[in-house]
């Protein structure tokens, strides 16, 4: 009886203790939940503050702070691309980097688990069978709440900071474009096809003054390019123009080189043509003419040289020497060999003119010999015509005692003789023109016979 009573008392005490434990556990869980809520709110605030501070620093970096210029965050190279000047990396790339940085700051919150989602209930303990009916109900799982990242991603203050950063990127992009567009005033330096331009320039046969003015213009552009700043700062972007400047200077050098090369080439061609003309004309005219036709050609060429060619040649020396001086002025001086050929041009011209005097004497001598021969041929021709006239007067059928067939045969014979006389006269005519000799029409002596019947 005593044992049963003690056992009853123990069970009652155990029941009491279990009740006290359950009450303590419930109270503890409520306290933890309250503390967790406070910590969750504090952690959210700390995360928001840290992200806001980071975005604020990034915003100050790209917008400046309290009148101060923005920090230099990026450096880009200005380079030519087609008809325009662009930056490398491009502004779109820089905007992507800054945008990604801002997103990454907010995205860091996704790695932090929300405290309110943590299950703080005590682990279940084995319950005696006889106490199963009195065991407490299992704790309710914590409610599902939005993550810190989702709340921060939709936070108005943070979105305003991101928008402010993006506006700074857009504004900087516009200013950078304006800075790069400034260099497009030199666009013709790289945009024009140099070879095609020089080809047209050569066909236009420009004067030396045009070459000088154009080369000076490209030299001035080169000086203007070299005076441009090497670097400039646009908001938070440092623009390095050294590569662009060197490219533009290279184009200026190429334009100068191509124009001076064309001028140099024209100089050599004109000088070579002049010296070759002296040699070829002298060699051709020194050949003694063998007939009146060649004599007439030689005399006409000598006259043309003296009246038309020599004045032009004399007028070429000064411009050729000016070209040599211009090339030297632009550090593209003619070679020693070319200078020697230019120096020999005037003496070669004087020698050619002196040699032409000897050629004229030779032609005069040949002319006198041919004139004597022509006079002899003319005397023979006159005798031939007179003989033909006399023979025709005797042989032509002027009387009726000749048969028609015989008459036609005689007429045809003398008609052929008259034609031969006219052909010989035509062969002698160039020589007569050369010497200015006038003769009567052979019809007065020969062809008159044809008209007599």
RACORPE-V691844 format. One record per pair of residues at least 12 apart in sequence whose ideal C-beta (glycine too) atoms are under 7 Angstrom apart, sorted by the first residue. I is the first residue (numbers start at 1). J is the second residue. D is the distance in Angstrom with one decimal. If there is no record, write none. Layout:
I:J:D + I:J:D
This chain:
22:136:5.2 + 25:122:5.6 + 29:120:6.1 + 29:121:6.2 + 29:139:6.8 + 32:120:4.6 + 33:120:6.5 + 36:115:5.1 + 36:116:6.3 + 36:118:6.8 + 36:120:6.3 + 37:116:6.6 + 39:115:5.3 + 40:114:6.4 + 40:115:4.1 + 40:116:4.7 + 43:115:6.2 + 44:148:5.8 + 47:109:5.3 + 47:112:6.3 + 47:148:5.5 + 47:152:6.7 + 48:152:6.0 + 48:155:6.7 + 51:105:5.5 + 51:106:5.8 + 51:109:6.6 + 51:152:6.1 + 51:158:6.4 + 52:157:6.5 + 52:158:6.2 + 52:161:6.9 + 54:105:4.6 + 55:102:6.3 + 55:105:6.0 + 55:158:6.2 + 55:161:4.1 + 55:162:6.6 + 56:161:6.4 + 58:101:6.5 + 58:102:6.3 + 58:165:5.9 + 59:161:5.5 + 59:164:5.3 + 59:165:5.1 + 61:73:5.9 + 61:236:6.2 + 62:98:6.8 + 62:165:5.8 + 62:168:4.1 + 62:169:6.7 + 62:235:6.9 + 62:236:5.1 + 63:164:6.7 + 63:168:4.7 + 70:235:5.1 + 70:236:4.0 + 71:236:5.9 + 72:233:6.4 + 72:236:6.0 + 72:238:5.1 + 73:236:4.4 + 74:94:5.4 + 74:236:6.7 + 74:237:5.0 + 74:238:7.0 + 75:238:4.5 + 75:240:6.1 + 76:88:6.2 + 76:89:6.0 + 76:237:6.0 + 76:239:5.8 + 76:240:6.9 + 77:240:5.1 + 77:243:5.4 + 78:180:5.9 + 78:183:6.9 + 78:239:5.6 + 78:240:6.8 + 78:241:4.8 + 78:244:4.3 + 79:243:6.0 + 79:244:6.1 + 80:190:5.6 + 80:244:6.7 + 80:247:5.8 + 83:187:6.4 + 83:191:5.8 + 84:184:6.2 + 85:180:4.5 + 85:183:4.8 + 85:184:5.9 + 85:244:6.6 + 86:180:6.5 + 87:176:6.2 + 87:180:6.2 + 87:239:6.7 + 91:173:4.1 + 91:176:5.6 + 94:237:6.9 + 95:169:4.6 + 95:173:6.9 + 98:165:6.4 + 98:169:5.8 + 102:162:5.2 + 102:165:5.8 + 106:152:5.7 + 106:153:5.9 + 106:158:6.7 + 107:149:6.8 + 109:148:4.5 + 109:149:4.4 + 109:152:5.0 + 110:147:6.7 + 110:149:3.9 + 112:148:5.5 + 114:145:6.0 + 114:147:5.8 + 114:148:5.8 + 116:142:6.1 + 116:145:5.3 + 117:142:5.7 + 117:145:6.5 + 119:141:6.3 + 119:142:6.1 + 121:139:3.7 + 172:234:6.1 + 172:235:4.1 + 172:236:6.6 + 172:237:6.1 + 175:234:4.9 + 175:235:6.4 + 176:234:4.7 + 176:237:6.0 + 176:239:7.0 + 179:232:6.2 + 179:234:5.5 + 179:239:6.1 + 183:244:6.3 + 186:221:6.8 + 186:225:6.6 + 186:248:5.4 + 189:221:6.8 + 189:248:5.9 + 189:251:4.1 + 189:252:6.4 + 190:251:5.2 + 194:254:6.2 + 194:255:6.6 + 194:258:5.6 + 198:258:4.9 + 198:262:5.6 + 201:262:6.6 + 202:262:5.7 + 208:319:6.4 + 208:322:5.8 + 208:323:6.0 + 208:326:6.2 + 211:259:5.9 + 211:263:4.9 + 211:326:6.9 + 212:326:5.7 + 214:259:5.7 + 215:256:5.3 + 215:259:5.5 + 215:260:6.4 + 215:330:5.7 + 218:252:5.1 + 218:255:4.6 + 218:256:5.0 + 219:256:6.7 + 221:252:5.5 + 222:249:5.7 + 222:252:3.8 + 225:245:5.7 + 225:248:4.5 + 225:249:5.6 + 225:252:6.7 + 226:245:6.8 + 226:249:6.4 + 228:241:6.5 + 228:245:6.1 + 229:241:6.7 + 230:242:5.2 + 230:245:6.8 + 256:330:7.0 + 260:327:6.5 + 260:330:5.7 + 260:332:4.4 + 263:323:6.3 + 263:327:6.6 + 264:327:6.0 + 264:332:6.3 + 267:320:6.5 + 267:323:4.6 + 267:324:6.9 + 268:338:6.5 + 270:316:6.9 + 270:320:6.5 + 271:320:6.1 + 271:341:5.8 + 271:342:6.1 + 271:345:6.5 + 274:313:6.4 + 274:316:6.3 + 274:345:6.2 + 275:341:6.7 + 275:345:6.5 + 275:348:6.1 + 278:348:5.3 + 278:349:6.7 + 278:352:4.4 + 281:305:6.8 + 282:352:5.9 + 282:355:5.5 + 285:298:5.9 + 285:301:6.7 + 285:302:6.8 + 285:359:4.6 + 286:359:6.2 + 288:362:6.2 + 288:366:5.6 + 289:366:5.7 + 292:370:5.7 + 292:430:5.1 + 292:431:4.0 + 292:434:5.6 + 293:430:5.9 + 295:363:6.6 + 295:366:6.0 + 295:367:6.1 + 295:370:6.2 + 295:434:6.3 + 296:430:6.4 + 296:434:5.2 + 298:363:5.5 + 299:363:6.0 + 302:356:6.6 + 302:359:6.8 + 302:360:6.0 + 302:363:6.9 + 305:356:6.7 + 313:349:6.0 + 317:345:6.4 + 317:346:6.0 + 320:342:6.2 + 321:342:6.9 + 324:339:7.0 + 324:342:6.0 + 370:431:6.7 + 371:435:5.2 + 374:428:6.7 + 374:431:4.5 + 374:435:6.7 + 377:428:6.2 + 378:428:6.6 + 378:439:7.0 + 381:424:6.0 + 381:425:7.0 + 381:428:6.7 + 384:421:6.7 + 385:421:5.8 + 385:442:5.8 + 385:445:4.4 + 385:446:5.0 + 386:445:6.5 + 388:417:5.6 + 388:421:6.4 + 388:446:5.7 + 389:445:5.3 + 389:446:6.2 + 389:449:6.3 + 392:414:4.9 + 392:449:4.4 + 395:410:5.8 + 396:410:6.0 + 396:411:6.8 + 396:414:6.3 + 396:449:6.7 + 396:453:6.4 + 397:410:5.7 + 411:453:7.0 + 414:449:6.3 + 415:450:6.3 + 418:446:5.0 + 418:447:5.5 + 418:449:6.7 + 418:450:6.0 + 421:442:5.8 + 421:446:4.9 + 422:442:6.3 + 425:442:5.3
